Amino acid sequence: MTRSTISAAAAVLVLVDMQDALADVMERRDAVVATAGLLARAAAVLSVPVLVTRQYPRGLGDTVPELREALGDHAPIDKLTFSCLAEPAFAGALRSVARPQIVLAGMETHICVAQTALALRDAGYDVSVVADATCSRRQTDHEVALARLRAADIQVTVAESVVYEALERAGTPGFRAVLELVKAHPLLG
């Protein structure tokens, strides 16, 4: 049975290919990276595991510095496949966290993010793609990919919805910490 809201106890955050060379050509680079950073920091507060992928890092570089800082100590999963799930190391890491909900963010929406979302859905996961934490070089590609994902019964949401759904309630230490992260975000605060 699929859930309609994000649960901190059931979710894993997957950050797809947010790398130097890709980010450099993204029109919405700064906003998307800042929003992915918010998701990563909130995941730490809420004990949500995070998986990070890098597509062909020799050519596309490392994960962007701002996101590496938000993540702290992490071990990225390198891949050549466009769908993360087709990479055995990613599939194994995902199995090891054993959570049914996937929250996806990354680059590019119409290639690696879309192929990953569709493969995960086909494998039985509940998938949510965070629209304001994903992008493509061309806005049209991003918008068409989101429409395609919606048509495939994949939830499309925004970061602030994700973090407040995962929180579930106000008045907790986690709420206060996440509220400070949201207030510090350049577009949300």
Secondary structure, DSSP 8 states (H G I E B T S, - for coil): ---SS--TTTEEEEEE--BHHHHTT-TTHHHHHHHHHHHHHHHHHTT--EEEEEESHHHH-SB-HHHHHHH-S---EEESSSSGGGSHHHHHHHHHHT-SEEEEEEE-IIIIIHHHHHHHHHTT-EEEEEEEEEE-SSHHHHHHHHHHHHHTT-EEE-HHHHHHHHH-SSSSHHHHHHHHHHHHSTTT-
